[in-house]
Amino acid sequence: MTIPDSGYMMENGSIELPCTPEEEARIIQELTRKAESNLREGNTYYVISNRWFMDWQRYVGQPLGAYPFNEDTTQSQPSLLPNTASRPGPIDNSDIIIREIDGESDDPQLIITLEEGRDYVLVAQEVWERLSEWYKGGPALPRKMISMGDAKQLSVEVFPLCLNLHDTRDRSHKVIRLSKKASLHELYSIVCRLKGIAPEKARIWDYFNKRKHTVLVASDQTLVDSNLQMDQDILLEVQAEGLLPSGFGFDSTGNDMALVPIEPLRSSVTIAGGPTLSNGFPAGYSSNAYQGSSLSSTYGDMEDGYDSMRPASRGERGGLAGLQNLGNTCFMNSAIQCLVHTPPLVEYFLQDYTDEINRQNPLGMHGELAFAFGELLRKLWSSGRAPVAPRAFKGKLGRFAPQFSGYNQHDSQELLAFLLDGLHEDLNRVKQKPYFETKDSDGHPDEEVADELWRYHRARNDSVIVDTCQGQYKSTLVCPVCNKISITFDPFMYLSLPLPSTVIRTMTVTVFYSDGSGLPMPYTVTVLKHGYIKDLIQALESACCLRTDEYLLLAEVYEHRIFRYFENPTDMLNSIKDDEHIVAYRLPKNVALLTRLEISHRYQDKCIIDSSKASERKLFLTPLVTFLEDPRNGIDIDFSVDKVLSPLRRKTFISPEPVFKDGAENGSPSEIIEEPMNSCTIQFGHEGRSMEYTEPVENSSRGMAFHLCLTDERGTCCRPVVKDTVIQPARMLKVILDWTEKEYELYDASYLKDLPEVHKSGLTVKKTKQEAISLFSCLEAFLKEEPLGPDDMWYCPGCKEHRQASKKLDLWRLPDILVFHLKRFSYSRWLKNKLDTFVNFPIHNLDLSKYVKCKDATESSHVYELYAISNHYGGLGGGHYTAYCKLIDDDRWYHFDDSHVSAAAESDIKTSAAYVLFYRRVKVQQNGVVGGPSQCNRSS
């Protein structure tokens, strides 16, 4: 006998499913909560295909996309997805693993391009064991939780480190996989056991790019600290006599490289615990002490052993080297190229900057990030165009910012923000920060307050980053109740500009009357593509001539149920997709005093007579929403259902006094004479009474007109509604109406069928080319006055309450290097979106004078020219980053695409992929002619 799905075979031969969908959801949620409360390194998690997991979510009624570890999603969504789907089959991870040519593998590997949330989900070991017990299947894909970086940030290592082992004896090749937190001792143990050799006879090389770099000495140092990258090569050499040759510190590689230095062991003593820094140079180090010739220096983690301490000069045709992609690191390469082509930073890091390293700053990275960046910049500006592999820099980045470790795609702007802030803290000239108490303006002149706060800021923050990249803006808050005005002046490193969309979105919504006074009607309205729910409601109110005592309740209908209500007017419209079905119910404004009644429709098949087979009945039609005034029994519900369905009654003619069959439970008329209608009949009537709706008999004397049942939130259980059913007070009731032949005869169900989609692209005219917007319009959208969001309330010192104040920003002081971040990515609870709108930005003569409100700022130029762009191509969760950078001395643009660098025409650099724009201030002479770049003024 075959067991259906994954039920259990009982001793008596019957089949029993483990539990109901609701019980499954509850058990998994409890297990997930327990796992979240006990997060620690070494915990085991399992990877599950999101395709199968979404099938399970549909089955148990969980919202699609609700993540096992994201409890907020389920809590914030009161209306869960109807569990109308069938029980999923065995767990199937076949779509996320690499298929082996020779059949099944004992160690199945994940496809490297998978993205968490889109392709797979992670569940705790206890959750996997329970799901596996219920559903079987697989294969099991266990992964360990590890801690990354100095902050010990916990994360699941979904993709262990993959290394290609080359054996010099027989030139064989073997792939080995182990955790990036494994030690070099463990690497030697695995390799020696695999090759059947003694550890003392083995020597393993860092063989990155098929070139010998350093010997990996067996130690407790981790693989990630050894700068080993995903899919890189390592080389095994076996000593014939088990003895290492003299001069172990050097080796002739035979790869056109002479005498590659070997990286010695780095001290495990931390900065706080001893005299040696973790990156190898001594704490008492000075620029004169290091000559770059002694191998005793532990500066071996620099890029290819490059000496970053010695003052350097630009090589001939310098700045044209690409950056090797180490595995989804194009975002990092793009941001780095823009920074290393920033003129003030180039001049700074090519000089001896070691005296400005702040090793004691608790907010910094002990100077290690600045050293790694400076070394990388020097390498890129040395002569030659050979691509540089930024392994050491990526290692430092992952150590101090674990969110950028691993090999997932990230945001170049987020990395840029971290780098600028980290470089500032590492290079902050202020060793002891004085304390200042920030005060409100309290009516003082803006210039006085701004200058004072800027002096306070510079007294605590003084670095080349502040010198060149930081400006100041004015923030004005106004209380909507007491009109209290609060003015502050804050520093900024970059400006994140919204994209005011000029793209208009048409949306079709079907409006229903909750009081039965009219037929449902679809309305197509025009709204801003990136507007709010309140914008859609306002457009519908005007279109359907909403009365002053009514309001509209928006909802999404999914599989003939109401999936969610849109009751927050500040939710973004981009949470509604074009292929969804949206309805609006006209409800009275005093609905808070009434009970909301939600009516779903179910088709009762003629062949189904046994009520025990109710589960075979299928939902259909569009749900209706009406209201009840103090409902007490089943008759009250029946009356409201009859009223809201009244516009759907067919045009029929009955006798003036309808006669009901004695004892008829449904109260249907004994005689219904249906005649064809024409315009005359409609206008002038008939001997009988023309009727669209016959006022029902008083509740106390009428019987039940419909087959109704009360149901719960998920629609899983039904309780028949009879005349004397007692109704408990509730804010909302849900009922299911079973349609019979009688309902089909009385009502025209076509009005409730085939809801239109929000937007049917095939029915619209041909799309016109998207209108471009200017950088100035983006800046004006950033500076315009707008109310704070409900989650960002301001505490008013006048009212002593949190208020939804209005906020206005103004530019006050501009930096020499001005960075604009175009906010192309938008996120909501239901949707992630990228805007490919073309932004027209000036390359030369960007004049911001009219936007700067500081009256004393007239001496400085507010004219800028573009010198770098970080581009993003493609969609969310992937895509590709590149950079356009200008070599100022050559006055030529180049395209940096990872390792590939090519010349670019200035006319080609403006694209809809532009994501982060880098401008430098230029001098303006008295005759209006634009001159060269302005010099940084540290005292400004």
Secondary structure, 3 states (H helix, E strand, C coil): CCCCCCCEECCCCCEECCCCHHHHHHHHHHHHHHHHCCCCCCCEEEEEEHHHHHHHHHHHCCCCCCCCCCHHHHHHCCCCCCCCCCCCCCEECHHHECCCCCCCCCCCCECCCCCECCCEEEEEHHHHHHHHHHHCEECCCEEEEEEECCCCEEEECCCCEEEEEEECCCCCEEEEEECCCCEHHHHHHHHHHHHCCCHHHEEEEECHHHCCCCEECCCCCECCCCCCCCCEEEEEEECCCCCCCCCCCCCCCCCCCCCCCCCCCCCCCCHHHCCECCCCCECCCCCCCCCCCCCCCCCCCCHHHCCCCCCCCCCCCCCCCCECCCCCCHHHHHHHHHHHCCHHHHHHHCCCCHHHCCCCCCCCCCCHHHHHHHHHHHHHHCCCCCCECCHHHHHHHHHHCHHHCCCCCCCHHHHHHHHHHHHHHHCCCCCCCCCCCCCCCCCCCHHHHHHHHHHHHHHHCCCHHHHHHCEEEEEEEECCCCCCEEEEEEEECCEEECCCCCCEEEEEEEEEECCCCCCCEEEEEEEECCCEHHHHHHHHHHHCCCCCCEEEEEEEEECCEEEEEECCCCCEHHHCCCCCEEEEEEEEHHHHHCEEEEEEEEECCCCCCCHHHHHHCEEEEEEEEEEECCCCEHHHHHHHHHHHHHHHECCEEECCCCCECCCCCCCCECCCECCCCCHHHHHHCCCCEEECCCCCCCHHHCCCCCEEEEECCCCCCEEEECCCCECCCCCEEEEEEEECHHHHHHECHHHHCCCCCCCCHHHCCCCCCCCCEEHHHHHHHHHCCEECCCCCCEEECCCCEEECCEEEEEEEECCCEEEEEECCEEECCCCEEECCCCEECCCCCEECHHHECCHHHHHCCCEEEEEEEEEEECCCCCCEEEEEEEECCCCEEEEEECCEEEEECHHHCCCCCEEEEEEEEEEECCCCCEEEECCCCCCC
